[in-house]
Amino acid sequence: MPEVMKAGDPPPGVQRMKLQDGWRWFHSGFARYRRNPVLMMFWVMTYWTTLGFLGLVPILGDMLVAALAPVLLIGVLSGCRALDQETHPAFTVIFSGFGARLQPLMGLGILHFLLTLGALALTAIGDGGVVLQYLLRGMLGSPDLAMPDAAQLSLMGLILALLAYVPIMLAFAYAPLLVAWRSFGLSKALFFSLVASWRAGFGLLGFLTAILVYGVLLPSLVMMFLLALGLDDALVTSLIVVPMIVVLAPTVVSGFYSSYSQVLATPADRGATPQ
């Protein structure tokens, strides 16, 4: 009999992924989207809209967005899992993150926010804090906020901030899923997410490449072709950009769930692979 994994148990050894695995995740995400495009778009739009409104709250908006982003993300990914396991999942699955693991998920979001600020603080090494002051003033709702002058920015500071953020991004990639679905503590979830993301790096790179090809390169070529035919800019935008966003956004989220299903999920987490 296969071993039954309990909540809180570490995941099995993570396989190293290949570039083609990332492409398969993207195609699997699109296949899942085709199963119920209305539900997928509803979940993603609910995620975006809710965070957008929270961001409008004075002073506390950015912190609220940071705290609830992992919670709502779990709702969208739970919808992806439900599509693999059910014919007609409920619309309300988007709120499944507001359960027993709500506080750890919010703590994870706030920790990500603080660590990201810490990484951005490294830009002060080169520009004397210009970028950091701009971001902090923006979070505090400062009126008449002007973008920093390009001459004030430091390439070295931006590179340092980017290098510092990469391990943060990897550590938080799968952490919300491990916290919500496996009942991991924050440190344990961050550790296993970092290890899994590192070992699955080529797969994630392939996934990013697929996003760039289908989301940027191909639409750009089609737009240039239509513009060359003399079509109006607004018409081209409505024909290409809007439908592309409607399809691409749910596909990317769904494809990310496919990556989790291959990289970290237990047998209980997995549903049928969409065809």
C-alpha positions in Angstrom: 0.0 0.0 0.0 1.3 3.5 -0.7 2.4 5.6 2.2 -0.3 8.0 3.4 1.2 11.4 4.0 -0.2 13.5 6.9 -0.5 17.2 7.3 2.8 18.7 8.4 4.9 15.8 6.9 7.7 17.0 4.7 7.1 16.5 0.9 8.9 13.6 -0.8 12.2 14.3 -2.6 11.7 16.9 -5.3 12.6 15.8 -8.8 14.7 18.1 -10.9 12.5 19.6 -13.6 13.4 20.3 -17.3 12.5 23.2 -19.6 9.9 21.1 -21.3 8.2 20.5 -18.0 7.5 24.2 -17.8 5.9 24.2 -21.3 3.7 21.2 -20.2 2.6 23.2 -17.1 1.5 26.1 -19.3 -0.4 23.8 -21.7 -1.9 21.9 -18.8 -3.0 25.3 -17.4 -4.7 26.2 -20.6 -6.4 22.8 -20.8 -7.8 23.3 -17.3 -9.0 26.8 -18.2 -10.9 25.4 -21.2 -12.8 23.1 -18.8 -14.6 26.1 -17.3 -13.3 29.4 -18.6 -16.1 31.4 -16.9 -15.3 30.0 -13.5 -11.5 30.5 -14.0 -12.0 34.1 -15.1 -14.4 34.8 -12.2 -11.9 33.5 -9.7 -9.0 35.5 -11.2 -11.1 38.7 -11.5 -12.3 38.3 -7.9 -8.6 38.1 -6.8 -7.6 41.1 -8.8 -10.6 43.2 -8.0 -10.5 42.5 -4.2 -6.8 43.4 -4.0 -7.3 46.5 -6.1 -10.0 47.8 -3.8 -7.9 46.9 -0.7 -5.0 48.9 -2.2 -7.2 52.0 -2.2 -7.4 52.0 1.6 -5.3 55.0 2.9 -2.0 54.1 4.6 -3.0 50.5 5.4 -3.9 49.5 1.8 -0.5 48.0 0.9 -0.3 46.0 4.1 -3.9 44.7 3.6 -3.0 43.7 0.0 0.1 41.9 1.2 -1.7 40.1 4.0 -4.7 38.9 1.9 -2.9 38.1 -1.4 -1.8 34.6 -0.3 -5.3 34.0 1.2 -7.1 34.8 -2.1 -4.4 33.0 -4.1 -5.2 29.9 -2.2 -8.8 30.4 -3.3 -7.9 30.6 -6.9 -5.6 27.5 -6.7 -8.3 25.6 -4.8 -10.5 26.3 -7.7 -7.9 24.8 -10.0 -7.8 21.7 -7.8 -11.6 21.5 -7.8 -11.7 21.6 -11.6 -9.5 18.5 -11.6 -11.7 16.7 -9.1 -15.2 17.9 -9.8 -17.4 18.7 -12.8 -19.0 21.8 -11.5 -17.1 23.4 -8.5 -18.8 26.2 -6.6 -18.0 29.9 -7.3 -17.4 30.3 -3.5 -14.3 28.1 -3.6 -12.4 31.5 -4.1 -13.0 32.1 -0.4 -11.6 28.8 0.8 -8.5 30.5 2.1 -10.5 32.2 4.8 -10.5 29.1 7.0 -8.4 27.5 9.7 -5.1 28.6 8.1 -6.1 32.2 7.6 -3.7 33.7 10.2 -0.6 31.8 9.0 -1.4 32.8 5.4 -1.8 36.4 6.4 1.4 36.2 8.4 3.2 34.8 5.3 1.9 37.7 3.2 3.1 40.3 5.7 6.5 38.6 6.0 6.8 38.7 2.2 6.0 42.4 2.3 8.6 43.2 4.9 11.3 41.1 3.2 10.6 42.7 -0.1 11.0 46.2 1.5 14.3 45.0 2.9 15.5 43.9 -0.5 14.4 47.3 -2.0 16.3 49.1 0.8 19.5 47.8 -0.9 18.8 50.3 -3.7 19.8 53.0 -1.1 23.4 51.9 -1.4 23.6 53.5 -4.8 20.9 56.2 -4.9 20.9 57.4 -1.3 17.4 56.1 -0.7 15.6 57.8 -3.6 13.6 54.7 -4.7 12.9 53.6 -1.1 11.6 57.1 -0.2 9.4 57.1 -3.3 7.9 53.7 -2.4 7.3 54.6 1.3 5.7 58.0 0.4 3.5 56.1 -2.1 2.3 53.7 0.6 1.5 56.6 2.9 -0.6 58.2 0.2 1.5 61.2 -0.4 -0.1 63.6 -2.9 1.6 64.8 -6.0 4.1 62.0 -6.0 6.6 62.3 -8.8 8.6 59.4 -10.3 12.3 59.6 -9.4 14.6 61.1 -12.0 16.4 58.5 -14.0 19.7 60.2 -13.3 19.2 59.6 -9.5 18.9 55.9 -9.9 21.8 53.5 -9.4 22.1 50.4 -11.6 24.2 48.7 -9.0 21.6 49.3 -6.3 18.8 47.9 -8.5 20.9 44.8 -9.3 21.6 44.2 -5.6 17.9 44.6 -4.8 17.0 42.1 -7.6 19.6 39.6 -6.5 18.3 39.9 -2.9 14.7 39.4 -4.0 15.3 36.2 -6.0 15.7 33.9 -3.0 12.7 35.6 -1.4 10.6 34.9 -4.5 11.7 31.3 -4.6 11.0 30.8 -0.9 7.5 32.2 -1.1 6.5 30.6 -4.5 4.9 27.4 -3.1 4.8 28.4 0.6 1.1 29.5 0.6 0.1 26.1 -0.7 2.2 24.3 1.9 0.8 26.4 4.7 -2.8 26.0 3.6 -2.9 22.4 2.3 -0.2 20.7 4.3 -0.5 22.7 7.6 3.2 23.6 7.5 4.5 26.3 9.8 6.0 29.4 8.1 9.6 28.5 8.4 9.1 25.0 7.3 7.0 26.1 4.3 9.5 28.7 3.3 12.4 26.1 3.5 10.6 23.5 1.4 9.4 26.0 -1.1 12.9 27.4 -1.6 14.3 23.9 -2.1 11.5 22.9 -4.5 11.8 26.1 -6.5 15.5 25.7 -6.8 15.4 22.1 -8.0 12.5 22.9 -10.3 14.3 26.0 -11.6 14.6 24.8 -15.2 10.9 23.9 -15.2 10.0 27.4 -13.9 12.2 28.9 -16.5 10.4 26.9 -19.2 7.1 28.1 -17.8 8.2 31.7 -17.9 9.4 31.2 -21.5 6.0 29.9 -22.5 4.3 32.9 -20.9 6.6 35.2 -22.8 6.0 33.4 -26.1 2.2 33.1 -25.8 1.6 36.3 -23.8 4.1 38.7 -25.4 5.8 37.5 -28.6 2.8 36.0 -30.5 0.3 38.8 -29.6 2.9 41.4 -30.6 3.5 39.8 -34.0 -0.3 39.6 -34.6 -0.7 43.2 -33.5 2.0 44.4 -35.9 0.5 42.5 -38.7 -3.0 44.0 -38.1 -1.6 47.5 -37.8 0.3 47.0 -41.0 -3.0 46.2 -42.6 -4.2 49.7 -41.6 -6.5 48.7 -38.7 -7.2 51.3 -36.0 -5.1 51.0 -32.8 -8.1 50.8 -30.6 -9.6 48.1 -32.7 -6.4 46.1 -32.6 -6.3 46.5 -28.8 -9.8 45.2 -28.4 -9.2 42.3 -30.8 -5.9 41.1 -29.3 -5.0 42.6 -25.9 -8.3 42.2 -24.1 -9.0 38.6 -25.1 -5.3 37.7 -24.5 -5.5 38.9 -20.9 -8.8 37.1 -20.4 -7.2 33.9 -21.5 -3.6 34.3 -20.3 -4.2 35.4 -16.7 -6.2 32.3 -15.7 -3.9 30.0 -17.8 -0.8 31.3 -15.9 -2.4 30.7 -12.5 -3.7 27.3 -13.6 -0.3 26.4 -15.0 1.3 27.4 -11.7 -1.0 24.9 -9.9 0.1 22.3 -12.5 3.7 23.0 -11.4 2.8 22.4 -7.8 1.0 19.2 -8.7 4.2 17.8 -10.3 6.8 19.4 -7.9 5.3 19.1 -4.4 1.8 17.8 -4.3 0.9 14.6 -2.4 -1.3 12.0 -4.1 -4.3 13.5 -2.1 -3.6 16.9 -3.6 -3.6 15.7 -7.2 -6.6 15.5 -9.4 -6.9 14.2 -12.9 -4.5 15.7 -15.4 -6.5 17.9 -17.8 -6.4 16.9 -21.4 
